[in-house]
Amino acid sequence: MRRSNTLAKWEIWIRGIIAAGVSGGANGVVTGFAAIGIDPNHFNLDAGFHHTLTIGGVSAAISAILGVALYLRQSPLPVVDEPQQPTISS
């Protein structure tokens, strides 16, 4: 039972890291496409599409790294239960 409990904690922790990366990356993509509204002459879906994809990709990568870093600050490693020592009752 103890082994599966520890494995489940690690699985939850890894899923949290993945979720933080995906969430941060999605946020970065949205931020990248928001550049179209800020500078439509340079970032657009026509001649400036390469620039739009570049800023979206860079923003997604940075946001994903930041999301994972913030998750790791909150949950550095899963807590593993220490083995219980038998106690002598008197």
SVG drawing of the C-alpha trace seen along z (x, -y; Angstrom):
<svg xmlns="http://www.w3.org/2000/svg" viewBox="-6 -49 18 52">
<polyline fill="none" stroke="black" stroke-width="0.4" points="0.0,0.0 2.8,-2.4 4.5,-2.0 1.4,-2.7 0.7,-5.8 4.1,-7.1 3.8,-6.4 0.4,-8.3 2.0,-11.3 4.7,-11.4 2.1,-11.0 0.1,-13.9 3.3,-16.0 4.3,-15.3 0.8,-16.0 1.0,-19.3 4.2,-20.2 2.7,-19.3 -0.5,-21.2 1.6,-24.3 3.6,-24.1 0.5,-23.7 -1.3,-26.5 1.7,-28.8 2.2,-28.0 -1.4,-28.6 -1.2,-32.0 1.9,-32.8 0.2,-32.0 -2.7,-34.3 -0.3,-37.0 1.6,-36.6 -1.6,-37.0 -2.5,-40.1 0.4,-41.7 -1.8,-42.0 -4.0,-44.4 -1.0,-46.4 0.9,-46.7 -1.2,-45.5 1.2,-46.9 4.1,-44.7 2.2,-41.7 -0.7,-40.4 -2.0,-37.4 -0.8,-38.4 2.7,-39.8 3.6,-39.8 2.5,-36.2 6.0,-35.0 6.6,-37.8 3.2,-36.9 4.2,-33.2 7.6,-34.1 6.4,-36.3 3.6,-33.8 6.2,-30.9 8.7,-32.8 6.0,-34.1 4.6,-30.6 8.0,-29.1 8.7,-31.8 5.3,-31.6 5.5,-27.7 8.9,-27.9 7.6,-30.5 4.5,-28.4 6.6,-25.3 9.0,-27.4 6.1,-28.8 4.6,-25.3 8.0,-24.0 8.2,-26.9 4.9,-25.9 5.5,-22.1 9.2,-21.4 8.9,-17.6 6.1,-15.3 6.2,-14.4 7.1,-10.8 5.9,-9.2 8.7,-8.1 8.6,-4.4 6.9,-4.0 9.1,-2.7 7.3,-0.2 6.6,-1.6 6.8,0.3 3.8,-0.3 4.1,0.0"/>
</svg>
